[in-house]
Amino acid sequence: MSRPETAGPAFEELLAGLEQTIAQLATGTAPLEELVAAHQKAVRLLAEATARLDELKTRADQAARSLAE
């Protein structure tokens, strides 16, 4: 099943980006400005991933109710 192009990145893509950003932060070897930017990116990706999960949960709940009817 394909997603509409306007739906934004897939959850898996968001998670991969978040994992990359966290790995960058974990090294702590970048200059402070880059670490702050990476932290801001991680916060944004986490918010997007959470919103995507909420959307997917809503769709799953709707599908389950539809099947139960």
HUWO-V873243 format. One record per helix or strand. SS is the DSSP state (@ for helix, = for strand). FROM is the first residue (numbers start at 1). TO is the last residue. If there is no record, write none. Layout:
ss	from	to
SS	FROM	TO
SS	FROM	TO
This chain:
ss	from	to
@	5	7
@	11	27
@	32	68
